[in-house]
Amino acid sequence: MGKIIQSGECENRRPSWGYEARATLLLALPLIAGQVGQMLMGVADTVMIGHVGVVPLAASTFANTLVMVPLLFGIGLLTSISIRVSQGRGGERHDKVKDAMRHGTWLALALGVLAVAVLLGLVPVLGRFGQAEEVVASAPVYLMLVACSLVPGFVSMAWKNFADALSRPWPPFWILMAGVGMNIFLNWLLIFGNWGFPALGLEGAGWATLMARCAVVLGLYLWITRSARVREWSPKRWWGLWKGNEFRGLLGLGIPIGLQLVAEVGAFAAGSLMIGSMGVIALAAHQVALTCASTSFMIPLGVAMAITVRMGEASGGGSTARQRIILLGGWIYGLIFTGISMVLFIVFGGWIAARIVTDPEVIELATGLLVIAGVFQLVDGSQVISSSGLRGLGDVKVPAWLGIFAYWGVAVPSGAYLAFSRDLGAHGVWWGLALGLGTAALTLGTRAWWMAGVKK
């Protein structure tokens, strides 16, 4: 893998479909594995909390819905590190890479502290979100613990983006896997009270997430500061030499991406709140289906992250001829992976739901929602790969507006109409989300193909 991704090698090579497809896949595989690993932490929580009861599961869904908005904004904002590092690496600019890493770390810390303050401020008003009383009563401690875990979570995200853009994804992957294993073990201890630990239930899951994320950021720090291959691109001074234009550059790229992701996750959050008003059974089924859909989405997301890096390198090295080849390869991989998950959800949805929860009503509703999730897997994968290709080219503002229109101009209104005016309930919300994702796939895909062919 190292041979394929050496900086500058691709830029000196005549564009080749086979070579570019292979290079994208080799970079995407560890990124896919890393994203799936990250999701396993959430899946482990869902499965283990689901065995405690429906109310704790619904409470975790409610809390995670609130956390998801700052989390997704942070993911978008910190994507700017990948863009700056990959473009700097493509142009052999060590100084730009080091600046992006140093300023990105400070940005991650500041964002984490701000997110904690905002989420803690919501605790006194949780009852105003229209959820069941027992759900609101169970959520505050878990919400506070998961909110605090965003600080190490954002820092580790920044450092992982740095490593991915240097095409060094495997060490972070193994560190993240160790964190997932630690989270599952701590869940086993703290949720159920094994080995003499107190049985904390939902609160135990929150403590496990916080401790596992702290361990991950420590592991990444030790690797970055000790790896010779990474250290040459890392800043020697982490806490000084601030440059206002570097912060502005990261924010100029990251804020539109963050807003686009918030528009998408906000639409899903709105869907969760609409479904939450339908009762505990509906909300629990929604969480099961959303967990499955989000987990499978990590595969095209990993491909999309590889596309961002590779498009950034091609753009930074001035190789316009490669850009459409790279983008087309990403679309094909996305179609293959999402096609497989679509079949699995449609054919085995009931079996999958029964592996997560035991309540018959929840399983029945979740099975129907997974059929819809299977349908929108195709367009969801396409839109995230198109968006990521545009990010690698530094095109972030227009895609943000296209995303906002797709999710809030199409997905949320149509979901509300189908759910309440047409009496389709939770199914209607999910069909509305599918329609919004389809709109995003069409508009972003068209722009990505056009921008990939523009000479700079």
The 8 nearest C-alpha neighbors of each residue, nearest first, counted from 0:
[[1, 3, 2, 4, 25, 26, 22, 166],
 [0, 2, 4, 3, 5, 166, 167, 6],
 [3, 1, 0, 4, 5, 8, 6, 22],
 [4, 2, 0, 1, 5, 22, 8, 9],
 [3, 5, 1, 2, 6, 166, 0, 8],
 [4, 6, 2, 8, 3, 1, 7, 9],
 [7, 5, 8, 89, 4, 88, 91, 9],
 [6, 8, 10, 9, 89, 5, 11, 316],
 [9, 7, 10, 11, 6, 5, 12, 4],
 [10, 8, 12, 11, 7, 6, 4, 313],
 [9, 11, 7, 8, 12, 318, 316, 313],
 [12, 10, 9, 8, 7, 13, 318, 14],
 [11, 13, 9, 10, 14, 8, 15, 7],
 [12, 14, 15, 11, 10, 9, 321, 320],
 [15, 13, 321, 12, 320, 16, 19, 324],
 [16, 14, 18, 17, 19, 13, 324, 321],
 [15, 17, 19, 18, 20, 324, 14, 328],
 [18, 16, 20, 15, 19, 21, 22, 14],
 [17, 19, 21, 15, 20, 16, 22, 14],
 [18, 20, 22, 16, 21, 17, 15, 23],
 [21, 19, 23, 17, 22, 18, 328, 16],
 [22, 20, 24, 18, 19, 23, 17, 25],
 [21, 23, 19, 25, 24, 20, 18, 26],
 [24, 22, 20, 26, 21, 25, 27, 19],
 [23, 25, 27, 21, 26, 22, 28, 20],
 [26, 24, 22, 27, 23, 28, 21, 0],
 [25, 27, 23, 24, 28, 305, 22, 29],
 [26, 28, 24, 302, 30, 305, 25, 301],
 [27, 29, 31, 30, 25, 26, 24, 32],
 [30, 28, 32, 31, 27, 33, 169, 168],
 [31, 29, 301, 33, 27, 32, 28, 34],
 [32, 30, 301, 298, 28, 34, 33, 29],
 [33, 31, 29, 35, 30, 34, 36, 28],
 [34, 32, 36, 30, 172, 31, 35, 29],
 [33, 35, 37, 31, 36, 297, 32, 30],
 [36, 34, 38, 32, 37, 33, 297, 31],
 [37, 35, 33, 39, 34, 38, 32, 176],
 [38, 36, 34, 39, 35, 40, 33, 179],
 [37, 39, 35, 41, 40, 36, 294, 42],
 [40, 38, 42, 36, 41, 37, 43, 35],
 [39, 41, 43, 38, 179, 42, 37, 44],
 [40, 42, 44, 38, 39, 43, 45, 37],
 [41, 43, 39, 45, 44, 40, 46, 38],
 [44, 42, 40, 46, 41, 45, 39, 47],
 [43, 45, 41, 47, 42, 46, 48, 204],
 [46, 44, 42, 48, 43, 47, 49, 41],
 [45, 47, 49, 355, 43, 44, 48, 42],
 [48, 46, 44, 49, 50, 45, 43, 51],
 [47, 49, 51, 45, 50, 46, 56, 44],
 [50, 48, 46, 56, 47, 51, 52, 45],
 [49, 51, 48, 47, 52, 46, 356, 357],
 [52, 50, 48, 49, 55, 200, 47, 53],
 [53, 51, 49, 50, 54, 55, 56, 48],
 [52, 54, 56, 55, 57, 49, 283, 51],
 [53, 55, 57, 56, 52, 134, 58, 133],
 [56, 54, 58, 57, 53, 52, 201, 59],
 [57, 55, 53, 59, 49, 54, 58, 48],
 [56, 58, 60, 54, 283, 55, 59, 53],
 [59, 57, 134, 55, 61, 138, 60, 56],
 [58, 60, 62, 56, 61, 57, 63, 55],
 [61, 59, 57, 63, 58, 62, 64, 286],
 [60, 62, 58, 64, 59, 63, 57, 65],
 [63, 61, 59, 142, 65, 64, 60, 138],
 [64, 62, 66, 60, 65, 61, 67, 59],
 [63, 65, 61, 67, 62, 66, 268, 60],
 [64, 66, 62, 63, 67, 68, 61, 268],
 [67, 65, 63, 64, 68, 69, 70, 62],
 [66, 68, 70, 64, 65, 69, 63, 71],
 [67, 69, 71, 70, 66, 261, 65, 72],
 [70, 68, 72, 71, 67, 66, 73, 114],
 [71, 69, 67, 73, 68, 72, 66, 74],
 [72, 70, 74, 73, 68, 69, 67, 260],
 [71, 73, 257, 69, 75, 74, 70, 261],
 [74, 72, 76, 70, 71, 75, 77, 69],
 [73, 75, 71, 77, 72, 76, 78, 70],
 [76, 74, 257, 256, 72, 78, 73, 77],
 [253, 75, 77, 73, 257, 254, 78, 74],
 [76, 78, 79, 74, 75, 80, 157, 73],
 [77, 79, 75, 80, 81, 76, 74, 253],
 [78, 80, 253, 82, 77, 249, 81, 252],
 [81, 79, 78, 83, 82, 77, 99, 84],
 [82, 80, 160, 164, 84, 78, 79, 83],
 [81, 83, 79, 85, 80, 84, 391, 311],
 [84, 82, 80, 86, 85, 81, 87, 79],
 [83, 85, 96, 87, 81, 86, 82, 88],
 [86, 84, 164, 88, 312, 311, 82, 87],
 [87, 85, 315, 311, 89, 312, 83, 88],
 [88, 86, 92, 84, 90, 85, 89, 95],
 [87, 89, 91, 85, 90, 86, 92, 84],
 [88, 90, 312, 315, 316, 86, 87, 91],
 [89, 91, 316, 87, 315, 88, 92, 86],
 [92, 90, 88, 89, 87, 93, 6, 7],
 [93, 91, 87, 94, 90, 95, 88, 96],
 [94, 92, 96, 95, 232, 91, 97, 87],
 [93, 95, 97, 92, 96, 98, 87, 232],
 [96, 94, 98, 92, 93, 97, 87, 99],
 [95, 97, 84, 93, 99, 94, 98, 87],
 [98, 96, 234, 100, 94, 233, 99, 95],
 [97, 99, 95, 101, 100, 96, 102, 94],
 [100, 98, 96, 97, 102, 103, 101, 80],
 [99, 101, 103, 97, 98, 102, 104, 96],
 [102, 100, 98, 104, 103, 237, 99, 97],
 [101, 103, 105, 104, 99, 100, 98, 106],
 [102, 104, 106, 100, 101, 105, 99, 107],
 [105, 103, 107, 106, 101, 102, 154, 100],
 [106, 104, 108, 102, 107, 103, 109, 101],
 [105, 107, 103, 109, 104, 108, 110, 102],
 [108, 106, 104, 110, 154, 153, 105, 109],
 [109, 107, 105, 111, 110, 106, 150, 154],
 [110, 108, 106, 112, 111, 107, 105, 113],
 [109, 111, 113, 107, 108, 112, 106, 114],
 [112, 110, 150, 114, 108, 113, 109, 149],
 [111, 113, 115, 109, 114, 110, 150, 116],
 [112, 114, 110, 116, 111, 115, 109, 117],
 [115, 113, 111, 117, 116, 112, 110, 69],
 [116, 114, 112, 146, 118, 113, 117, 147],
 [117, 115, 113, 119, 114, 118, 120, 112],
 [116, 118, 120, 114, 115, 119, 113, 121],
 [119, 117, 121, 120, 115, 116, 114, 146],
 [118, 120, 116, 121, 122, 117, 115, 143],
 [119, 121, 117, 118, 122, 116, 123, 124],
 [120, 122, 118, 119, 124, 123, 125, 117],
 [121, 123, 119, 125, 124, 120, 139, 118],
 [124, 122, 121, 125, 120, 126, 119, 139],
 [125, 123, 126, 121, 122, 127, 128, 120],
 [126, 124, 127, 122, 123, 128, 121, 135],
 [125, 127, 124, 128, 135, 129, 130, 132],
 [126, 128, 125, 129, 124, 130, 123, 135],
 [129, 127, 126, 130, 125, 272, 124, 135],
 [128, 130, 127, 276, 126, 131, 272, 275],
 [131, 129, 128, 275, 276, 132, 135, 134],
 [130, 132, 134, 133, 135, 129, 278, 279],
 [133, 131, 135, 134, 136, 130, 126, 137],
 [132, 134, 136, 135, 131, 137, 54, 58],
 [133, 135, 58, 131, 137, 132, 136, 54],
 [136, 134, 132, 138, 137, 133, 126, 125],
 [135, 137, 133, 134, 138, 132, 139, 58],
 [136, 138, 134, 135, 58, 139, 133, 55],
 [137, 139, 58, 135, 141, 136, 142, 140],
 [140, 138, 142, 141, 122, 143, 137, 136],
 [141, 139, 143, 142, 138, 202, 144, 137],
 [140, 142, 205, 202, 144, 143, 139, 138],
 [143, 141, 139, 62, 145, 140, 144, 146],
 [144, 142, 146, 140, 141, 145, 119, 139],
 [145, 143, 205, 147, 141, 146, 142, 206],
 [144, 146, 148, 142, 147, 205, 143, 141],
 [145, 147, 143, 115, 144, 148, 149, 142],
 [148, 146, 144, 149, 145, 115, 150, 143],
 [149, 147, 209, 145, 146, 150, 151, 152],
 [148, 150, 152, 147, 146, 111, 151, 153],
 [151, 149, 111, 152, 148, 153, 147, 108],
 [152, 150, 154, 213, 153, 149, 212, 148],
 [151, 153, 149, 150, 155, 154, 212, 148],
 [152, 154, 156, 107, 150, 155, 151, 149],
 [155, 153, 157, 151, 107, 156, 152, 104],
 [154, 156, 216, 158, 152, 157, 153, 159],
 [155, 157, 153, 159, 154, 158, 152, 160],
 [158, 156, 154, 160, 155, 159, 77, 153],
 [159, 157, 161, 155, 160, 156, 162, 154],
 [158, 160, 162, 156, 161, 157, 155, 163],
 [161, 159, 163, 81, 157, 158, 162, 164],
 [160, 162, 158, 159, 164, 163, 81, 80],
 [161, 163, 159, 165, 167, 164, 160, 168],
 [164, 162, 168, 166, 160, 165, 167, 161],
 [163, 165, 85, 81, 166, 161, 162, 308],
 [166, 164, 162, 163, 167, 161, 85, 88],
 [167, 165, 163, 164, 168, 162, 4, 26],
 [166, 168, 162, 163, 165, 169, 170, 164],
 [169, 167, 163, 171, 166, 162, 170, 29],
 [168, 170, 172, 171, 167, 29, 173, 30],
 [169, 171, 172, 173, 168, 174, 167, 222],
 [172, 170, 174, 173, 169, 168, 175, 159],
 [171, 173, 169, 33, 175, 170, 174, 176],
 [174, 172, 176, 170, 175, 171, 177, 169],
 [173, 175, 171, 177, 176, 172, 215, 218],
 [176, 174, 178, 172, 177, 173, 171, 215],
 [177, 175, 173, 179, 178, 174, 36, 172],
 [176, 178, 180, 174, 175, 179, 181, 173],
 [179, 177, 175, 181, 211, 176, 180, 215],
 [180, 178, 176, 182, 181, 40, 177, 175],
 [181, 179, 177, 183, 182, 178, 184, 176],
 [180, 182, 178, 184, 179, 183, 211, 185],
 [181, 183, 179, 185, 211, 207, 180, 184],
 [184, 182, 186, 180, 185, 181, 187, 43],
 [185, 183, 187, 181, 186, 182, 180, 188],
 [184, 186, 188, 182, 207, 187, 183, 189],
 [187, 185, 183, 189, 190, 184, 188, 204],
 [188, 186, 184, 185, 189, 190, 191, 183],
 [187, 189, 193, 185, 192, 186, 191, 190],
 [188, 190, 203, 192, 186, 198, 199, 191],
 [191, 189, 200, 203, 199, 198, 186, 187],
 [190, 192, 198, 189, 193, 187, 188, 200],
 [198, 193, 191, 197, 196, 189, 188, 190],
 [192, 194, 188, 195, 196, 191, 187, 189],
 [195, 193, 196, 188, 192, 197, 187, 189],
 [194, 196, 193, 192, 197, 188, 198, 189],
 [195, 197, 192, 193, 194, 188, 189, 198],
 [196, 198, 192, 199, 189, 195, 193, 191],
 [192, 199, 197, 191, 190, 189, 200, 196],
 [200, 198, 203, 190, 202, 189, 197, 201],
 [199, 201, 190, 203, 202, 198, 191, 204],
 [200, 202, 204, 203, 55, 199, 48, 190],
 [201, 203, 141, 205, 204, 199, 200, 140],
 [204, 202, 189, 199, 190, 206, 200, 205],
 [205, 203, 207, 201, 202, 186, 206, 190],
 [204, 206, 141, 202, 144, 208, 203, 207],
 [207, 205, 203, 209, 208, 204, 210, 144],
 [206, 208, 204, 185, 210, 182, 205, 209],
 [209, 207, 211, 205, 206, 210, 182, 212],
 [210, 208, 148, 206, 212, 207, 211, 205],
 [209, 211, 213, 207, 212, 208, 206, 214],
 [210, 212, 214, 208, 178, 182, 213, 209],
 [213, 211, 215, 214, 209, 210, 152, 151],
 [212, 214, 210, 216, 211, 215, 151, 209],
 [213, 215, 211, 217, 212, 216, 218, 210],
 [216, 214, 212, 218, 217, 213, 178, 175],
 [215, 217, 155, 219, 213, 218, 214, 151],
 [218, 216, 220, 214, 215, 219, 221, 213],
 [217, 219, 215, 221, 216, 220, 214, 174],
 [220, 218, 222, 216, 221, 217, 223, 215],
 [221, 219, 217, 223, 222, 218, 224, 216],
 [220, 222, 218, 224, 219, 223, 225, 217],
 [221, 223, 219, 225, 220, 224, 226, 218],
 [224, 222, 220, 225, 226, 221, 219, 229],
 [223, 225, 221, 222, 226, 220, 230, 229],
 [226, 224, 222, 223, 221, 227, 230, 229],
 [227, 225, 229, 228, 223, 222, 230, 224],
 [226, 228, 230, 229, 225, 231, 224, 223],
 [229, 227, 226, 230, 231, 232, 167, 225],
 [230, 228, 226, 227, 231, 232, 223, 233],
 [229, 231, 233, 227, 232, 228, 226, 224],
 [230, 232, 229, 233, 228, 227, 234, 93],
 [233, 231, 230, 229, 97, 93, 96, 234],
 [232, 234, 230, 97, 231, 229, 235, 100],
 [235, 233, 97, 236, 237, 101, 232, 100],
 [234, 236, 237, 233, 230, 97, 231, 232],
 [235, 237, 234, 238, 239, 240, 101, 233],
 [238, 236, 101, 239, 234, 235, 240, 104],
 [239, 237, 236, 240, 101, 241, 105, 102],
 [238, 240, 241, 237, 236, 101, 242, 102],
 [241, 239, 242, 238, 236, 237, 98, 101],
 [240, 242, 239, 243, 102, 245, 238, 246],
 [243, 241, 245, 244, 240, 246, 102, 98],
 [242, 244, 246, 245, 247, 241, 248, 102],
 [243, 245, 247, 246, 242, 248, 249, 241],
 [246, 244, 248, 247, 242, 243, 249, 102],
 [245, 247, 249, 243, 248, 244, 250, 102],
 [246, 248, 244, 250, 245, 249, 251, 243],
 [249, 247, 245, 251, 246, 250, 244, 252],
 [250, 248, 246, 252, 79, 251, 247, 253],
 [249, 251, 253, 247, 252, 254, 248, 246],
 [252, 250, 248, 249, 253, 247, 254, 255],
 [253, 251, 250, 249, 79, 254, 255, 248],
 [76, 252, 254, 250, 79, 256, 255, 251],
 [253, 255, 257, 256, 76, 250, 252, 251],
 [256, 254, 258, 257, 396, 399, 253, 395],
 [257, 255, 75, 259, 253, 254, 258, 395],
 [258, 256, 75, 72, 254, 76, 260, 255],
 [259, 257, 261, 255, 260, 256, 262, 254],
 [258, 260, 399, 262, 256, 257, 261, 402],
 [259, 261, 263, 257, 262, 258, 71, 264],
 [262, 260, 258, 264, 263, 265, 259, 72],
 [261, 263, 265, 259, 260, 403, 264, 258],
 [264, 262, 260, 266, 261, 265, 406, 259],
 [263, 265, 267, 261, 266, 262, 268, 260],
 [266, 264, 268, 262, 263, 261, 267, 269],
 [265, 267, 269, 263, 264, 268, 406, 411],
 [266, 268, 270, 264, 265, 269, 271, 263],
 [269, 267, 265, 271, 270, 266, 64, 264],
 [270, 268, 266, 272, 267, 271, 265, 273],
 [269, 271, 267, 273, 268, 272, 428, 274],
 [272, 270, 268, 274, 269, 273, 275, 267],
 [271, 273, 275, 269, 274, 270, 268, 276],
 [274, 272, 270, 276, 275, 271, 269, 277],
 [273, 275, 271, 277, 276, 272, 282, 425],
 [276, 274, 272, 282, 277, 273, 278, 271],
 [275, 277, 274, 273, 278, 130, 129, 272],
 [278, 276, 274, 275, 281, 273, 279, 282],
 [279, 277, 281, 276, 275, 280, 282, 131],
 [278, 280, 282, 281, 283, 57, 275, 54],
 [281, 279, 283, 282, 278, 361, 284, 360],
 [282, 280, 284, 279, 283, 278, 285, 277],
 [281, 283, 275, 285, 279, 284, 280, 274],
 [282, 284, 286, 280, 57, 285, 281, 279],
 [285, 283, 365, 361, 287, 281, 286, 282],
 [284, 286, 282, 288, 283, 287, 289, 281],
 [287, 285, 289, 283, 284, 288, 290, 60],
 [286, 288, 284, 290, 285, 289, 365, 283],
 [289, 287, 291, 285, 290, 286, 369, 365],
 [288, 290, 286, 292, 291, 287, 293, 285],
 [291, 289, 293, 287, 288, 292, 286, 294],
 [290, 292, 294, 288, 289, 293, 295, 287],
 [293, 291, 289, 295, 294, 290, 296, 288],
 [294, 292, 296, 290, 291, 295, 289, 297],
 [293, 295, 291, 296, 297, 292, 38, 290],
 [294, 296, 297, 292, 293, 298, 291, 340],
 [297, 295, 293, 298, 294, 299, 292, 300],
 [296, 298, 300, 295, 34, 294, 35, 299],
 [297, 299, 31, 301, 300, 296, 295, 302],
 [300, 298, 302, 333, 380, 301, 296, 297],
 [299, 301, 297, 303, 298, 302, 296, 304],
 [302, 300, 31, 30, 304, 298, 303, 299],
 [301, 303, 27, 299, 305, 300, 304, 306],
 [304, 302, 384, 300, 306, 301, 305, 387],
 [305, 303, 301, 307, 306, 302, 300, 308],
 [304, 306, 27, 302, 308, 303, 307, 26],
 [307, 305, 303, 309, 304, 308, 388, 310],
 [308, 306, 391, 387, 304, 388, 310, 305],
 [309, 307, 311, 305, 306, 164, 310, 85],
 [308, 310, 312, 306, 311, 307, 305, 313],
 [311, 309, 391, 313, 307, 312, 308, 306],
 [312, 310, 391, 86, 308, 314, 309, 85],
 [311, 313, 89, 315, 309, 86, 85, 314],
 [314, 312, 318, 310, 316, 311, 315, 317],
 [313, 315, 311, 317, 316, 312, 310, 318],
 [316, 314, 86, 89, 312, 90, 317, 313],
 [317, 315, 89, 90, 313, 314, 318, 312],
 [316, 318, 314, 315, 319, 313, 455, 10],
 [319, 317, 313, 320, 316, 10, 321, 314],
 [320, 318, 321, 322, 317, 454, 314, 313],
 [319, 321, 318, 322, 14, 323, 452, 324],
 [322, 320, 324, 14, 319, 323, 318, 325],
 [321, 323, 325, 451, 324, 319, 320, 310],
 [324, 322, 326, 451, 325, 321, 327, 452],
 [323, 325, 327, 321, 322, 326, 16, 328],
 [324, 326, 322, 328, 323, 327, 19, 321],
 [327, 325, 323, 329, 328, 324, 322, 330],
 [328, 326, 330, 324, 329, 325, 323, 331],
 [327, 329, 331, 325, 326, 330, 20, 324],
 [330, 328, 326, 332, 327, 331, 333, 325],
 [329, 331, 333, 327, 328, 332, 334, 381],
 [332, 330, 334, 328, 333, 329, 335, 327],
 [331, 333, 335, 329, 334, 330, 336, 328],
 [332, 334, 330, 299, 336, 331, 335, 380],
 [335, 333, 331, 337, 332, 336, 338, 330],
 [334, 336, 332, 338, 333, 337, 331, 339],
 [335, 337, 333, 339, 338, 334, 332, 340],
 [338, 336, 340, 339, 377, 334, 376, 335],
 [339, 337, 341, 335, 336, 340, 334, 377],
 [338, 340, 337, 336, 342, 341, 343, 335],
 [339, 341, 343, 337, 342, 338, 344, 295],
 [342, 340, 373, 338, 344, 339, 343, 337],
 [343, 341, 345, 339, 340, 344, 346, 338],
 [342, 344, 340, 346, 347, 341, 345, 339],
 [345, 343, 348, 373, 341, 347, 342, 369],
 [344, 346, 370, 342, 343, 348, 347, 373],
 [345, 347, 343, 344, 348, 342, 349, 370],
 [348, 346, 350, 343, 344, 349, 345, 351],
 [349, 347, 344, 366, 351, 350, 345, 369],
 [348, 350, 366, 352, 351, 347, 353, 362],
 [349, 351, 353, 347, 348, 352, 354, 366],
 [352, 350, 348, 354, 353, 349, 347, 355],
 [353, 351, 349, 354, 355, 362, 350, 348],
 [352, 354, 350, 355, 351, 356, 362, 357],
 [353, 355, 351, 352, 356, 350, 357, 46],
 [354, 356, 46, 353, 352, 49, 351, 357],
 [357, 355, 353, 49, 358, 354, 352, 50],
 [356, 358, 353, 359, 355, 362, 354, 361],
 [357, 359, 361, 360, 356, 362, 53, 353],
 [360, 358, 362, 361, 363, 357, 353, 356],
 [359, 361, 363, 362, 358, 364, 280, 284],
 [360, 362, 284, 364, 358, 359, 363, 280],
 [363, 361, 359, 365, 360, 352, 364, 353],
 [362, 364, 360, 366, 361, 365, 359, 367],
 [363, 365, 367, 361, 366, 362, 284, 360],
 [366, 364, 284, 368, 362, 367, 363, 288],
 [367, 365, 349, 348, 369, 363, 364, 368],
 [368, 366, 370, 364, 369, 365, 363, 371],
 [367, 369, 365, 371, 370, 366, 288, 426],
 [368, 370, 372, 366, 371, 367, 288, 344],
 [369, 371, 345, 373, 367, 368, 372, 344],
 [372, 370, 374, 368, 373, 369, 375, 430],
 [373, 371, 369, 375, 374, 370, 376, 292],
 [372, 374, 341, 370, 376, 344, 371, 375],
 [375, 373, 371, 372, 376, 341, 370, 377],
 [374, 376, 433, 372, 377, 378, 373, 379],
 [377, 375, 379, 373, 337, 374, 378, 341],
 [378, 376, 337, 375, 380, 379, 334, 338],
 [377, 379, 381, 437, 380, 375, 440, 376],
 [380, 378, 376, 382, 381, 377, 436, 375],
 [381, 379, 299, 378, 383, 377, 382, 333],
 [380, 382, 378, 384, 379, 440, 383, 330],
 [381, 383, 440, 385, 379, 384, 380, 439],
 [384, 382, 386, 385, 380, 381, 387, 303],
 [383, 385, 303, 387, 381, 386, 382, 388],
 [386, 384, 382, 388, 444, 383, 387, 447],
 [387, 385, 383, 389, 384, 388, 382, 390],
 [388, 386, 390, 307, 384, 389, 303, 385],
 [387, 389, 385, 307, 391, 390, 386, 306],
 [388, 390, 394, 392, 386, 387, 391, 447],
 [391, 389, 393, 387, 392, 394, 388, 395],
 [390, 392, 311, 307, 310, 388, 393, 389],
 [393, 391, 389, 390, 394, 311, 314, 310],
 [392, 394, 390, 391, 395, 389, 252, 82],
 [395, 393, 389, 390, 392, 396, 397, 398],
 [394, 396, 398, 390, 255, 397, 393, 256],
 [395, 397, 399, 398, 255, 394, 400, 256],
 [396, 398, 400, 399, 395, 401, 394, 402],
 [399, 397, 401, 400, 395, 396, 402, 443],
 [400, 398, 259, 402, 396, 397, 401, 255],
 [399, 401, 403, 397, 402, 398, 404, 396],
 [402, 400, 398, 404, 399, 403, 405, 397],
 [401, 403, 405, 399, 400, 404, 259, 439],
 [402, 404, 400, 262, 406, 401, 405, 407],
 [403, 405, 408, 401, 402, 407, 406, 400],
 [406, 404, 435, 402, 409, 439, 438, 403],
 [405, 407, 410, 435, 403, 409, 404, 263],
 [408, 406, 411, 404, 409, 403, 410, 405],
 [407, 409, 404, 405, 406, 410, 412, 411],
 [408, 410, 435, 405, 406, 407, 412, 413],
 [411, 409, 435, 432, 406, 431, 413, 412],
 [410, 412, 414, 407, 413, 266, 409, 415],
 [413, 411, 415, 414, 410, 409, 416, 408],
 [412, 414, 431, 416, 415, 410, 411, 409],
 [431, 413, 415, 428, 411, 417, 412, 416],
 [414, 416, 418, 412, 413, 417, 419, 411],
 [417, 415, 413, 420, 414, 418, 419, 412],
 [418, 416, 427, 421, 414, 415, 423, 420],
 [419, 417, 427, 424, 423, 415, 422, 428],
 [418, 420, 422, 416, 421, 417, 415, 424],
 [421, 419, 416, 422, 417, 418, 415, 423],
 [420, 422, 417, 423, 419, 418, 416, 427],
 [423, 421, 419, 418, 424, 420, 417, 427],
 [424, 422, 418, 427, 426, 421, 417, 425],
 [425, 423, 418, 427, 426, 422, 419, 428],
 [424, 426, 428, 427, 274, 418, 429, 423],
 [427, 425, 429, 424, 428, 423, 368, 430],
 [426, 428, 418, 417, 423, 430, 425, 424],
 [429, 427, 414, 425, 431, 426, 418, 430],
 [428, 430, 432, 426, 431, 427, 433, 425],
 [431, 429, 433, 427, 432, 428, 426, 434],
 [414, 432, 430, 410, 413, 434, 428, 429],
 [431, 433, 410, 429, 435, 430, 434, 436],
 [432, 434, 430, 436, 375, 431, 435, 437],
 [433, 435, 431, 437, 432, 436, 410, 430],
 [436, 434, 410, 405, 438, 432, 409, 406],
 [437, 435, 439, 433, 438, 434, 379, 378],
 [436, 438, 440, 434, 378, 435, 439, 433],
 [437, 439, 435, 441, 436, 440, 405, 442],
 [440, 438, 436, 405, 442, 437, 441, 443],
 [439, 441, 382, 437, 438, 443, 378, 444],
 [442, 440, 438, 444, 439, 443, 445, 437],
 [441, 443, 445, 439, 444, 440, 438, 446],
 [444, 442, 446, 445, 440, 439, 441, 385],
 [445, 443, 447, 385, 441, 446, 442, 440],
 [444, 446, 442, 443, 448, 447, 441, 449],
 [445, 447, 449, 443, 444, 448, 450, 442],
 [448, 446, 444, 450, 449, 445, 385, 389],
 [449, 447, 451, 445, 446, 450, 444, 452],
 [448, 450, 446, 447, 451, 452, 445, 453],
 [451, 449, 453, 447, 452, 448, 446, 389],
 [452, 450, 448, 322, 323, 449, 453, 447],
 [451, 453, 450, 449, 323, 454, 448, 319],
 [454, 452, 450, 451, 455, 449, 319, 448],
 [455, 453, 319, 452, 451, 320, 450, 317],
 [454, 453, 319, 317, 314, 318, 452, 450]]
